[in-house]
Amino acid sequence: MPKKTAAAAKKAAAKKPVAAKKAAAKKPVAAKKPAKAPKKAAKAPEGAELRVKQVRSGIGHAETYRRTLIALGLRHHQMEITVRDNPSIRGMLTKVRHLVTITPVRA
């Protein structure tokens, strides 16, 4: 390996103080704020139901979307069902929201 020239040694020595200044100039990191609690979904009244109608076909969509439609009970295009309003059903409806329409059932 070639030896460092005097000029290269001076440049290396000149760079060190700049790095030290940058490290000293950094502001201390403030303590992180506590994480916000996730928003809770509004609870549906006991016995609330939703009317779900499949308005688009599952053909051409991911297999998971088609399996979700079947799990909801939607076996055919334009089929309409009534389901209980609970978090698990809401999650399934959210997954296939582009394939169905949802309306609340008046009791």
Sequence and secondary structure as in RCSB ss.txt:
>XXXX:A:sequence
MPKKTAAAAKKAAAKKPVAAKKAAAKKPVAAKKPAKAPKKAAKAPEGAELRVKQVRSGIGHAETYRRTLIALGLR
HHQMEITVRDNPSIRGMLTKVRHLVTITPVRA
>XXXX:A:secstr
     HHHHHHHHHHHHHHHHHHHHS                   TT EEEEEE S STTS HHHHHHHHHHT  
STT EEEEE  HHHHHHHHHTTTTEEEEE   
